[in-house]
Amino acid sequence: MSKQKFARVHQFVFAFYMSGIMSLMMSGIITFINTGLTEGFLERWGPAFLVAWGSAFPLVIFVAPLAGRLTARTLRVLADER
């Protein structure tokens, strides 16, 4: 596999895992804050997670390059201030 193709696949797999983990954690926290740890918590958390992940995965694919550029720009400015 070429380095360019590997980098593209790496970005996709990273986005898959990152969006899944973050969606799982955030939907759990928000469900807990909104409804508490009551009966049916997992039944409410599951659908919330699926909606969150369904939104987060495509967003991470498109936002990650922008976040990378913003990070590089920020670090460049900080390095220039030294």
MOJOGI-V824343 format. One line per field, one symbol per residue. psi: psi as a letter, one per 40 degrees, with the letter a starting at -180 (. if undefined). burial: I if it has 9 or more other C-alpha atoms within 8 Angstrom, else O. Layout:
# MOJOGI-V824343
psi: ???
burial: ???
This chain:
# MOJOGI-V824343
psi: hiddddddddddddddddddddddddddddddddeigihedddddddddddddddddddddddddddddddddddddddde.
burial: OOOOOIOOOOIIOOIIOOIIOOIIOOIIOOIIOOOOOOOOIOOIIOOIIOOIIOOIIOOIIOOOOOOOOOOOOOOOOOOOOO
